[in-house]
Amino acid sequence: MSLIVLILGGTQEAAELAEKAANLPNIQVKLSFAGRISQSIISENCRIGGFGGVTGLIKYLQSEKIDLIIDATHPFAAKISDNAAIAAEQLRLPRLMLVRPEWEFVMGDQWIEVENIPAAAAILPSLAKRVFLTIGKLEINAFTQVENIWFLMRMIEKPSSDILLPKGLILLNRGPFDQHLEKQLLHQYKIDTIVSKNSGGDATYGKIVAARELGVKVVMVKRPMLPQGEQVEDVEAALAWLKEF
Ligand code: NAP
């Protein structure tokens, strides 16, 4: 008898896991995206869009007869992780979180760690003039009221036109980003400070290395709390968990 695993996605790891898990005997995969960015490749085992909170998620898990959940969402996607934890608990479904390790401070880094995005916006006027904002589009409006700072804002897709943007330039691009090109970018735009989430992983670490080498400050947003539960750090370990069933 085969088991159906719901993979909550939106990360490179989730996509890789979904592909590899689909090759396991006795495992059927459903990969779920929030739908924040346009998906170019949608296969029949994907679904897009919110579930409608915990209640909607529970209904979905029941109607699709999901047996297992792997939460492979981004470490800053705290709401869906909480919802998955509550829903799995209620339905007594096994749940695993795939969470890539955080970046660690190393000698030469000039990090200013803050609790969240509003705290990053609040601290900027005391230390920056030209900022590279690498937090995506979702919370960009937190910086709209910040005065006397020019922003280079990198994101995958433009925010909707009703969102007020801070003064500066939008750069549309999708990682991975090469550290040498990141260095060029910092140099070209005379960036003195980067705002980054502590996302972890290699794909966006180039800017952190480039900042270290150029003496650029990094306002590093700490990760939100994740729900309790079993965690692994990489795709192989998540596959090993799946093979146990
Ligand atoms: P969030 O705050 O945790 O979630 C907000 C709502 O979006 C959830 O309550 C849920 O809606 C829906 N949602 C989130 N992930 C979903 C998924 N994989 N499948 C179906 N619905 C989902 O998440 P977020 O920070 O907005 O991030 C949205 C997505 O972008 C996530 O899938 C995440 O992996 C990806 N992502 C986020 C970041 C980031 O920095 N936050 C960076 C890269 C990628 P309902 O309550 O209606 O179910």
Boltz pocket constraint, residues with backbone or C-beta under 6 A from the ligand:
constraints:
  - pocket:
      binder: B
      contacts: [[A, 7], [A, 8], [A, 9], [A, 10], [A, 11], [A, 32], [A, 33], [A, 34], [A, 36], [A, 47], [A, 48], [A, 49], [A, 50], [A, 51], [A, 52], [A, 53], [A, 54], [A, 56], [A, 57], [A, 72], [A, 73], [A, 74], [A, 76], [A, 77], [A, 78], [A, 79], [A, 80], [A, 81], [A, 83], [A, 135], [A, 136], [A, 138], [A, 197]]
      max_distance: 6.0
